[in-house]
Amino acid sequence: MRIAAYHRYGAPEVVGVEERERPEPGPGEIRVRVHAASVGAADAAGRSGSPWFARLAFGLRRPRNAVLGSDFAGVVDAVGGGVTRFAVGDRVFGATGADGGAHADAVVVREDGAVVPLPDGVSVEAAVAICDGAMTALPFLRDGGRVRRGSRVLVNGASGAVGAAAVQLAVHFGAEVTAVCGPSHAELVTGLGAARVVDYTHEDAMRRDAPGAPFDIVFDAVGKSTFRRARAVLAPDGRYLTTVPSWAIMAQQVTSRLGHRRAVVMFTGLRSAEAKRPDLEQLAAFAAAGTFTPVIERVFPLDAVADAHRLVDTGHKAGTVVVTPVPEHQEA
């Protein structure tokens, strides 16, 4: 089978397509023919080995695993002994977590892992976009921000995979959302339900007199702001959420507990499979019902995986970048 492999850190060109023997599922495992996988910020960080904390997860001197990709969707084409949750032919989607391996024609995962059935009517591209963005946004808003009806939420980076999901989910929970993005994506985030849009090229959303302030939640989905700056627009009991860890935010997460405004960083990808499965099922049900629409920037064939990485590296994509190792219409 084909894999998108890399053996050293660097620019997108370090990733290339190679051949590898197709893996066989062991007891309690299933093999999924991968029809779609996401290429996200975590993959770009793992490929480049930057920022510093990426190497803690991917390998200090060189990549620990040659194949990136944690979000996948496809069809089960083989099962190991004792498997009862899935059968050959089932459409599924899920995440491999730190193990990666989804940028390939096939991936083997445990049946009790973070993998669930893919409802009819939800495309494989939409499924991996759910994993890429909404699976981060949901726990941040629900658990970290405790968003509820009437909450005032500012989403910084509202057109990215996590930000676009956060806008929709916050609106679904009954919040009033102010979205920060560039001018080319204003129409997109308005269509996702944002009450107002702040063009970051002309306005500073972190000023005290910013539109919509004060906010109960400032969700920095791209890690471009700071808790210090966000304090100006946070309500007295507000929370600043960020997806990007730093020494400062780690310290502030502790020290902010002494005050009313809180800083929160979460490592949602490290949650257990048991915690992830209900979220996958809920988000898939939202997508099937039309309550949530995953945003997809572009779809690449696996052979163009380096181009997918280049697009992610620009930092200006809208939604999720997808690679399709095996097109959904192609027979296994």
SETOR-638524 format. One record per residue (C-alpha): residue in one letter; z, x, y. Coordinates in steps of 0.02 Angstrom, whole numbers, padded with zeros to 5 digits, always signed. Example, Ala and Ser with C-alpha at 12.3 -4.5 7.8 and 13.67 -1.06 7.14 Angstrom:
! SETOR-638524
a+00390+00615-00225/s+00357+00684-00053/
//
This chain:
! SETOR-638524
m+00000+00000+00000/r-00015+00051+00182/i+00133+00099+00290/a+00149+00148+00473/a+00247+00310+00458/y+00316+00444+00574/h+00402+00607+00531/r+00455+00673+00700/y+00508+00600+00866/g+00382+00586+01005/a+00246+00485+01090/p+00157+00338+01006/e+00034+00457+00924/v+00168+00517+00802/v+00151+00351+00710/g+00004+00337+00591/v-00051+00238+00439/e-00020+00318+00269/e-00026+00265+00088/r+00129+00240-00019/e+00160+00167-00190/r+00203-00017-00181/p+00391-00040-00213/e+00456-00150-00353/p+00604-00266-00324/g+00761-00232-00423/p+00896-00355-00477/g+00938-00474-00336/e+00789-00417-00231/i+00626-00494-00174/r+00465-00413-00118/v+00380-00489+00034/r+00196-00468+00072/v+00212-00435+00259/h+00095-00542+00364/a+00177-00501+00530/a+00308-00382+00600/s+00370-00351+00776/v+00360-00189+00874/g+00505-00196+00995/a+00612-00089+01107/a+00717-00031+00960/d+00562+00030+00870/a+00504+00123+01025/a+00675+00203+01044/g+00677+00249+00860/r+00503+00326+00873/s+00541+00427+01030/g+00721+00471+00987/s+00768+00418+01163/p+00887+00368+01241/w+01021+00476+01164/f+01108+00341+01064/a+00947+00301+00969/r+00968+00458+00865/l+01139+00400+00807/a+01049+00259+00717/f+00883+00341+00671/g+00932+00522+00636/l+00999+00663+00744/r+00861+00794+00722/r+00722+00697+00637/p+00691+00517+00581/r+00799+00464+00435/n+00673+00332+00378/a+00487+00358+00396/v+00443+00173+00420/l+00502+00074+00570/g+00507-00114+00589/s+00653-00230+00555/d+00578-00402+00590/f+00457-00470+00461/a+00373-00630+00403/g+00264-00660+00252/v+00255-00723+00075/v+00363-00676-00075/d+00248-00594-00203/a+00376-00528-00329/v+00558-00559-00373/g+00686-00456-00466/g+00805-00511-00601/g+00934-00642-00559/v+00848-00703-00401/t+00878-00889-00372/r+00855-00919-00184/f+00669-00880-00180/a+00515-00890-00289/v+00343-00809-00283/g+00238-00898-00152/d+00381-00942-00033/r+00351-00912+00152/v+00499-00816+00223/f+00554-00718+00374/g+00700-00609+00420/a+00764-00439+00470/t+00798-00278+00376/g+00915-00210+00509/a+00939-00022+00520/d+00843+00003+00356/g+00676-00033+00441/g+00524-00032+00327/a+00434-00188+00391/h+00285-00095+00466/a+00201-00096+00297/d+00098-00205+00183/a+00256-00252+00087/v+00444-00236+00103/v+00583-00259-00024/v+00742-00347+00035/r+00895-00420-00049/e+00887-00607-00077/d+01062-00620-00001/g+01006-00521+00152/a+00953-00585+00322/v+00803-00681+00254/v+00771-00869+00257/p+00629-00991+00221/l+00497-01007+00356/p+00469-01191+00399/d+00295-01266+00393/g+00215-01268+00563/v+00295-01105+00620/s+00173-00959+00618/v+00218-00787+00551/e+00190-00716+00725/a+00312-00842+00799/a+00437-00803+00662/v+00447-00617+00702/a+00456-00658+00888/i+00611-00762+00846/c+00688-00609+00763/d+00636-00492+00902/g+00704-00592+01049/a+00804-00746+01006/m+00912-00663+00874/t+00979-00552+01014/a+00985-00683+01151/l+01076-00816+01049/p+01236-00719+01007/f+01241-00642+01180/l+01237-00811+01266/r+01338-00909+01139/d+01470-00781+01091/g+01468-00653+01230/g+01436-00768+01378/r+01505-00931+01308/v+01365-01024+01396/r+01391-01211+01409/r+01324-01362+01500/g+01330-01331+01686/s+01340-01141+01672/r+01244-01045+01805/v+01149-00905+01718/l+01049-00761+01790/v+00929-00679+01667/n+00867-00508+01720/g+00706-00460+01630/a+00664-00642+01598/s+00487-00613+01535/g+00529-00490+01396/a+00561-00538+01216/v+00750-00557+01238/g+00740-00624+01416/a+00610-00758+01378/a+00715-00816+01231/a+00872-00814+01338/v+00793-00925+01471/q+00746-01056+01343/l+00910-01051+01247/a+01016-01059+01404/v+00918-01211+01464/h+00938-01289+01292/f+01127-01266+01307/g+01124-01357+01474/a+01134-01209+01593/e+01047-01189+01760/v+00943-01031+01746/t+00885-00910+01878/a+00754-00791+01807/v+00714-00617+01871/c+00541-00548+01832/g+00384-00476+01910/p+00260-00586+02004/s+00133-00589+01862/h+00258-00676+01747/a+00332-00803+01868/e+00227-00945+01801/l+00276-00902+01623/v+00464-00906+01651/t+00451-01064+01757/g+00365-01146+01609/l+00508-01090+01497/g+00627-01194+01601/a+00697-01080+01736/a+00760-01178+01887/r+00711-01036+02003/v+00622-00869+01990/v+00667-00710+02084/d+00525-00584+02106/y+00613-00417+02088/t+00475-00329+02186/h+00524-00427+02343/e+00703-00489+02318/d+00866-00414+02257/a+00946-00536+02136/m+01112-00442+02147/r+01146-00480+02331/r+01289-00598+02371/d+01169-00718+02454/a+01043-00713+02310/p+00967-00880+02262/g+01079-00972+02138/a+01231-00859+02161/p+01371-00853+02112/f+01332-00847+01926/d+01445-00880+01778/i+01337-00763+01674/v+01225-00618+01722/f+01124-00572+01568/d+01038-00405+01592/a+00912-00417+01450/v+00829-00252+01495/g+00978-00145+01546/k+00909-00110+01720/s+01064-00160+01819/t+01250-00121+01809/f+01413-00215+01802/r+01460-00138+01969/r+01307-00215+02053/a+01323-00380+01961/r+01502-00407+02021/a+01431-00458+02191/v+01348-00613+02117/l+01471-00655+01978/a+01587-00803+01991/p+01774-00760+01986/d+01778-00782+01797/g+01597-00727+01769/r+01530-00615+01633/y+01401-00476+01642/l+01307-00454+01478/t+01194-00307+01441/t+01088-00261+01291/v+01086-00074+01331/p+01243+00028+01293/s+01299+00168+01407/w+01459+00267+01430/a+01492+00167+01588/i+01474-00004+01509/m+01577+00046+01358/a+01719+00096+01474/q+01697-00056+01585/q+01703-00171+01434/v+01881-00110+01410/t+01939-00094+01590/s+01862-00259+01646/r+01985-00349+01533/l+02116-00311+01664/g+02024-00421+01789/h+01939-00590+01788/r+01757-00535+01786/r+01707-00462+01619/a+01578-00335+01560/v+01510-00364+01384/v+01394-00260+01275/m+01355-00317+01098/f+01268-00237+00950/t+01188-00393+00880/g+01075-00300+00758/l+01228-00233+00667/r+01297-00404+00624/s+01313-00447+00440/a+01177-00539+00346/e+01298-00683+00324/a+01312-00698+00513/k+01125-00683+00542/r+01061-00810+00415/p+01128-00967+00502/d+01054-00907+00667/l+00885-00876+00586/e+00888-01051+00511/q+00941-01132+00675/l+00809-01042+00778/a+00673-01081+00651/a+00723-01265+00660/f+00712-01257+00851/a+00538-01181+00839/a+00481-01311+00711/a+00544-01451+00824/g+00462-01378+00979/t+00631-01348+01062/f+00600-01161+01069/t+00433-01074+01092/p+00427-00889+01047/v+00326-00790+01174/i+00198-00668+01105/e+00118-00536+01214/r-00015-00472+01093/v-00055-00453+00909/f-00120-00289+00837/p-00181-00243+00662/l-00071-00114+00576/d-00207+00018+00601/a-00176+00003+00789/v+00014+00021+00778/a+00011+00167+00900/d-00070+00053+01029/a+00068-00073+00999/h+00197+00062+01037/r+00103+00111+01196/l+00111-00068+01257/v+00298-00078+01223/d+00323+00088+01314/t+00250+00015+01475/g+00403-00095+01495/h+00296-00235+01564/k+00256-00342+01413/a+00289-00528+01409/g+00376-00578+01249/t+00347-00493+01082/v+00217-00368+01023/v+00163-00403+00843/v+00074-00303+00709/t-00009-00389+00561/p-00011-00275+00407/v-00091-00413+00301/p-00173-00558+00396/e-00098-00724+00340/h-00264-00789+00274/q-00292-00634+00167/e-00249-00649-00018/a-00115-00531-00085/
//
